[in-house]
Amino acid sequence: MQFSIEKRLFDLFPSLIIGVLVCAIDDNRKYGDDRLDTIIHDIRNNFSYEKPQEHPHIKVWREAFSRLGISASKYYSSIEALLRRVLKGGPFPRINPVVDLYNAVSLKYLVPMGGHAIDPLEGNISLCFARGDEPFLPMDTETLEHAEKDEVIYRDDREVLTRRWVWRQCNKDKVTSETKKIFIPIDIMGGLPYSITNDIMRDMEDGLIKGRNGRVLHRDVLTKDKLITVFDI
């Protein structure tokens, strides 16, 4: 299987970095490294900005969405949506150990991260501009949609996996307690330090190992100088 990025995206965002993790999941039921509560507590007590969108890591995605013609006030990037949910207070939804782990790491660094179960995927994965006819079934709904022409999407060879780049994920590849292998893209917008990519990957690998939930099979970093990574599944 391969993951590729359309070069045109780097023409718009030349400093974009996409980290890639492919992980084997041995046990997605047992909590052995539960750091999510600690990170949520830290954000709620120490977030120093009046509004979520004022944080530089959120602001860069609002600017990117605006450049792509996406209303950033209507469609929150996944990391802004997570951060808003944390700051709102009250119980934070728990899904399963692996999803909770990458949500925790995403919140720690305030960087979008997605998790895609590999077994349901068809063909290869790409981050690209939509033709405008690709089908999309949003997570936990039964209402079929289609991507808009030139919308940035994650997709496999059959359908859209994530609309509006890092906005909403599809239903078929959600990570469940039965998932055995996952593909995790880490979207680092220009302006953030390159080193954050390796820090995030290291934290994810550490969490999987300490929690005895799984292990990393493949890791890579894609930039304007490297558009494709290939991995065995």
Number of C-alpha atoms within 10 A of each C-alpha: 12 13 21 17 21 15 18 12 15 16 11 12 16 15 15 19 22 21 20 21 21 23 25 19 19 16 18 21 14 14 17 14 18 17 16 20 11 11 17 20 13 12 15 14 10 9 12 11 10 8 10 17 19 13 15 14 21 22 15 18 25 22 14 17 21 13 12 15 10 17 13 18 11 7 16 22 23 23 23 25 15 19 21 15 15 19 17 11 11 8 8 14 9 10 14 15 24 29 18 19 22 23 25 24 23 21 21 19 14 20 24 27 23 23 22 24 20 23 13 12 17 13 13 14 22 20 23 19 22 20 13 12 13 18 16 23 20 19 16 11 9 9 9 9 14 16 21 16 12 13 18 23 25 25 27 18 12 14 21 25 28 25 23 22 21 22 17 19 25 21 17 19 19 19 22 16 16 12 20 17 22 24 21 22 22 23 19 23 21 16 11 16 10 14 8 14 21 14 13 20 20 13 16 23 18 16 24 26 15 15 19 17 21 21 19 19 15 16 17 18 17 17 17 18 9 13 17 15 16 12 13 8 14
